[in-house]
Amino acid sequence: MYERIRALREDSDLTQTQIAKILHCSQRVYSNYERGELDIPTHILIGLADYYNINVDYILGLTNNKTSYKEL
């Protein structure tokens, strides 16, 4: 999961500071999410899925399908 959120951010050419601002958290907290040092709260998972227009199951590693449920 942690590798996926980093890859999503990097693929979007965003810094940790930029995505943290979008998610309304600090860069330090977001960095801890990417390193797996903090569990990612549900509201942050939902925020990531909404921002990247993907499903939470992809972030969690339960599927390799990025398609958002909104698109189904």
OpenMM code with the backbone's topology and positions (N, CA, C; nanometers):
from openmm import Vec3, app, unit

residues = "MET TYR GLU ARG ILE ARG ALA LEU ARG GLU ASP SER ASP LEU THR GLN THR GLN ILE ALA LYS ILE LEU HIS CYS SER GLN ARG VAL TYR SER ASN TYR GLU ARG GLY GLU LEU ASP ILE PRO THR HIS ILE LEU ILE GLY LEU ALA ASP TYR TYR ASN ILE ASN VAL ASP TYR ILE LEU GLY LEU THR ASN ASN LYS THR SER TYR LYS GLU LEU".split()
positions = [
    Vec3(0.0823, -0.1191, 0.0000),
    Vec3(0.0000, 0.0000, 0.0000),
    Vec3(0.0866, 0.1253, 0.0000),
    Vec3(0.1905, 0.1256, 0.0793),
    Vec3(0.2721, 0.2456, 0.0935),
    Vec3(0.3480, 0.2772, -0.0354),
    Vec3(0.3933, 0.1708, -0.1027),
    Vec3(0.4612, 0.1906, -0.2300),
    Vec3(0.3653, 0.2472, -0.3341),
    Vec3(0.2405, 0.2057, -0.3275),
    Vec3(0.1420, 0.2519, -0.4251),
    Vec3(0.1126, 0.4007, -0.4093),
    Vec3(0.1007, 0.4487, -0.2866),
    Vec3(0.0706, 0.5918, -0.2733),
    Vec3(0.1901, 0.6762, -0.3157),
    Vec3(0.3095, 0.6243, -0.2942),
    Vec3(0.4276, 0.6969, -0.3407),
    Vec3(0.4311, 0.6988, -0.4940),
    Vec3(0.4059, 0.5843, -0.5554),
    Vec3(0.4077, 0.5765, -0.7017),
    Vec3(0.3002, 0.6663, -0.7622),
    Vec3(0.1826, 0.6681, -0.7038),
    Vec3(0.0754, 0.7549, -0.7535),
    Vec3(0.1178, 0.9016, -0.7484),
    Vec3(0.1786, 0.9400, -0.6376),
    Vec3(0.2229, 1.0782, -0.6218),
    Vec3(0.3310, 1.1118, -0.7236),
    Vec3(0.4293, 1.0245, -0.7350),
    Vec3(0.5394, 1.0506, -0.8279),
    Vec3(0.4923, 1.0511, -0.9731),
    Vec3(0.3997, 0.9603, -1.0071),
    Vec3(0.3453, 0.9571, -1.1434),
    Vec3(0.2694, 1.0843, -1.1775),
    Vec3(0.2194, 1.1512, -1.0751),
    Vec3(0.1462, 1.2769, -1.0949),
    Vec3(0.2380, 1.3984, -1.0823),
    Vec3(0.3675, 1.3733, -1.0660),
    Vec3(0.4673, 1.4804, -1.0509),
    Vec3(0.4337, 1.5760, -0.9365),
    Vec3(0.3918, 1.5180, -0.8238),
    Vec3(0.3614, 1.5960, -0.7047),
    Vec3(0.4678, 1.5737, -0.5986),
    Vec3(0.4929, 1.6750, -0.5194),
    Vec3(0.5798, 1.6594, -0.4035),
    Vec3(0.4959, 1.6120, -0.2859),
    Vec3(0.5620, 1.5654, -0.1828),
    Vec3(0.4892, 1.5279, -0.0612),
    Vec3(0.4169, 1.6490, -0.0037),
    Vec3(0.4782, 1.7636, -0.0115),
    Vec3(0.4161, 1.8852, 0.0412),
    Vec3(0.2880, 1.9179, -0.0344),
    Vec3(0.2896, 1.9021, -0.1647),
    Vec3(0.1708, 1.9327, -0.2444),
    Vec3(0.0554, 1.8385, -0.2128),
    Vec3(0.0818, 1.7080, -0.2081),
    Vec3(-0.0270, 1.6133, -0.1804),
    Vec3(-0.0739, 1.6274, -0.0362),
    Vec3(0.0177, 1.6577, 0.0554),
    Vec3(-0.0219, 1.6792, 0.1948),
    Vec3(-0.1178, 1.7972, 0.2050),
    Vec3(-0.0901, 1.9029, 0.1307),
    Vec3(-0.1786, 2.0191, 0.1325),
    Vec3(-0.3169, 1.9825, 0.0792),
    Vec3(-0.3208, 1.9037, -0.0271),
    Vec3(-0.4483, 1.8590, -0.0845),
    Vec3(-0.5272, 1.7775, 0.0176),
    Vec3(-0.4557, 1.6964, 0.0955),
    Vec3(-0.5194, 1.6083, 0.1939),
    Vec3(-0.5389, 1.6744, 0.3305),
    Vec3(-0.4937, 1.7987, 0.3430),
    Vec3(-0.5057, 1.8743, 0.4688),
    Vec3(-0.4317, 1.8076, 0.5839),
    Vec3(-0.3085, 1.7683, 0.5555),
    Vec3(-0.2209, 1.7171, 0.6607),
    Vec3(-0.0823, 1.7760, 0.6374),
    Vec3(0.0080, 1.7521, 0.7291),
    Vec3(0.1425, 1.8063, 0.7134),
    Vec3(0.2264, 1.7154, 0.6234),
    Vec3(0.3333, 1.7709, 0.5694),
    Vec3(0.4247, 1.6925, 0.4860),
    Vec3(0.4862, 1.5801, 0.5682),
    Vec3(0.5184, 1.6090, 0.6914),
    Vec3(0.5796, 1.5079, 0.7796),
    Vec3(0.4858, 1.3888, 0.8009),
    Vec3(0.3588, 1.4167, 0.8251),
    Vec3(0.2606, 1.3089, 0.8440),
    Vec3(0.2465, 1.2290, 0.7151),
    Vec3(0.2352, 1.2993, 0.6016),
    Vec3(0.2205, 1.2283, 0.4747),
    Vec3(0.3446, 1.1410, 0.4471),
    Vec3(0.4620, 1.1935, 0.4763),
    Vec3(0.5850, 1.1168, 0.4579),
    Vec3(0.5805, 0.9888, 0.5411),
    Vec3(0.5281, 0.9989, 0.6616),
    Vec3(0.5146, 0.8807, 0.7474),
    Vec3(0.4178, 0.7787, 0.6876),
    Vec3(0.3140, 0.8249, 0.6191),
    Vec3(0.2229, 0.7328, 0.5490),
    Vec3(0.2992, 0.6573, 0.4407),
    Vec3(0.3759, 0.7301, 0.3604),
    Vec3(0.4499, 0.6675, 0.2501),
    Vec3(0.5545, 0.5684, 0.2998),
    Vec3(0.6132, 0.5939, 0.4131),
    Vec3(0.7157, 0.5038, 0.4679),
    Vec3(0.6543, 0.3895, 0.5489),
    Vec3(0.5244, 0.3945, 0.5704),
    Vec3(0.4583, 0.2891, 0.6474),
    Vec3(0.4763, 0.3037, 0.7962),
    Vec3(0.5162, 0.4224, 0.8404),
    Vec3(0.5374, 0.4453, 0.9833),
    Vec3(0.4088, 0.4835, 1.0553),
    Vec3(0.3095, 0.5247, 0.9796),
    Vec3(0.1761, 0.5544, 1.0337),
    Vec3(0.0732, 0.4830, 0.9494),
    Vec3(-0.0287, 0.4280, 1.0145),
    Vec3(-0.1411, 0.3736, 0.9399),
    Vec3(-0.2165, 0.4885, 0.8751),
    Vec3(-0.2626, 0.4648, 0.7543),
    Vec3(-0.3338, 0.5690, 0.6809),
    Vec3(-0.4802, 0.5672, 0.7239),
    Vec3(-0.5299, 0.6782, 0.7788),
    Vec3(-0.6696, 0.6828, 0.8217),
    Vec3(-0.7653, 0.6716, 0.7023),
    Vec3(-0.8834, 0.6250, 0.7295),
    Vec3(-0.9844, 0.6064, 0.6259),
    Vec3(-1.0094, 0.7339, 0.5470),
    Vec3(-1.0188, 0.8477, 0.6148),
    Vec3(-1.0501, 0.9715, 0.5423),
    Vec3(-0.9369, 1.0110, 0.4476),
    Vec3(-0.8132, 0.9736, 0.4802),
    Vec3(-0.7005, 1.0010, 0.3908),
    Vec3(-0.7048, 0.9053, 0.2715),
    Vec3(-0.7366, 0.7792, 0.2957),
    Vec3(-0.7518, 0.6832, 0.1856),
    Vec3(-0.8580, 0.7295, 0.0868),
    Vec3(-0.9694, 0.7744, 0.1403),
    Vec3(-1.0780, 0.8235, 0.0550),
    Vec3(-1.0344, 0.9477, -0.0204),
    Vec3(-0.9624, 1.0363, 0.0469),
    Vec3(-0.9122, 1.1570, -0.0181),
    Vec3(-0.8158, 1.1243, -0.1315),
    Vec3(-0.7273, 1.0280, -0.1107),
    Vec3(-0.6352, 0.9858, -0.2157),
    Vec3(-0.7101, 0.9262, -0.3342),
    Vec3(-0.8057, 0.8381, -0.3041),
    Vec3(-0.8843, 0.7757, -0.4111),
    Vec3(-0.9614, 0.8801, -0.4903),
    Vec3(-1.0206, 0.9759, -0.4219),
    Vec3(-1.0935, 1.0824, -0.4909),
    Vec3(-0.9995, 1.1671, -0.5758),
    Vec3(-0.8859, 1.2043, -0.5203),
    Vec3(-0.7933, 1.2906, -0.5924),
    Vec3(-0.7413, 1.2224, -0.7193),
    Vec3(-0.6996, 1.0966, -0.7069),
    Vec3(-0.6433, 1.0243, -0.8205),
    Vec3(-0.7500, 0.9564, -0.9068),
    Vec3(-0.8759, 0.9652, -0.8650),
    Vec3(-0.9892, 0.9046, -0.9352),
    Vec3(-0.9670, 0.7538, -0.9537),
    Vec3(-0.9324, 0.6892, -0.8444),
    Vec3(-0.9116, 0.5448, -0.8420),
    Vec3(-0.9916, 0.4884, -0.7250),
    Vec3(-0.9921, 0.3562, -0.7128),
    Vec3(-1.0649, 0.2986, -0.5992),
    Vec3(-0.9708, 0.2691, -0.4828),
    Vec3(-1.0257, 0.2691, -0.3656),
    Vec3(-0.9483, 0.2458, -0.2428),
    Vec3(-0.8874, 0.1055, -0.2438),
    Vec3(-0.9568, 0.0092, -0.3038),
    Vec3(-0.9036, -0.1270, -0.3095),
    Vec3(-0.7686, -0.1311, -0.3800),
    Vec3(-0.7488, -0.0470, -0.4804),
    Vec3(-0.6200, -0.0414, -0.5491),
    Vec3(-0.5108, 0.0070, -0.4518),
    Vec3(-0.5401, 0.1125, -0.3789),
    Vec3(-0.4429, 0.1655, -0.2831),
    Vec3(-0.4076, 0.0597, -0.1784),
    Vec3(-0.5076, -0.0141, -0.1338),
    Vec3(-0.4868, -0.1159, -0.0309),
    Vec3(-0.4191, -0.2418, -0.0844),
    Vec3(-0.4039, -0.2513, -0.2159),
    Vec3(-0.3399, -0.3688, -0.2748),
    Vec3(-0.4329, -0.4870, -0.2917),
    Vec3(-0.5634, -0.4632, -0.2844),
    Vec3(-0.6605, -0.5713, -0.2980),
    Vec3(-0.6934, -0.6015, -0.4437),
    Vec3(-0.6577, -0.5097, -0.5330),
    Vec3(-0.6796, -0.5263, -0.6761),
    Vec3(-0.5741, -0.4470, -0.7518),
    Vec3(-0.5532, -0.4834, -0.8742),
    Vec3(-0.4645, -0.4067, -0.9611),
    Vec3(-0.5446, -0.3177, -1.0552),
    Vec3(-0.6759, -0.3184, -1.0387),
    Vec3(-0.7660, -0.2367, -1.1196),
    Vec3(-0.7805, -0.1002, -1.0533),
    Vec3(-0.7385, 0.0038, -1.1233),
    Vec3(-0.7450, 0.1389, -1.0672),
    Vec3(-0.8817, 0.2040, -1.0844),
    Vec3(-0.9704, 0.1453, -1.1630),
    Vec3(-1.0976, 0.2078, -1.1966),
    Vec3(-1.1754, 0.2474, -1.0724),
    Vec3(-1.2152, 0.3736, -1.0707),
    Vec3(-1.2959, 0.4239, -0.9608),
    Vec3(-1.4358, 0.3647, -0.9684),
    Vec3(-1.4951, 0.3405, -0.8538),
    Vec3(-1.6316, 0.2904, -0.8508),
    Vec3(-1.7278, 0.3930, -0.9104),
    Vec3(-1.6884, 0.5180, -0.9118),
    Vec3(-1.7716, 0.6220, -0.9711),
    Vec3(-1.7855, 0.6034, -1.1207),
    Vec3(-1.6854, 0.5373, -1.1814),
    Vec3(-1.6849, 0.5161, -1.3253),
    Vec3(-1.7605, 0.3913, -1.3655),
    Vec3(-1.7929, 0.3035, -1.2712),
    Vec3(-1.8606, 0.1770, -1.3043),
    Vec3(-2.0072, 0.1975, -1.3317),
] * unit.nanometer
topology = app.Topology()
chain = topology.addChain("A")
for resn in residues:
    res = topology.addResidue(resn, chain)
    for name in ("N", "CA", "C"):
        topology.addAtom(name, app.Element.getBySymbol(name[0]), res)
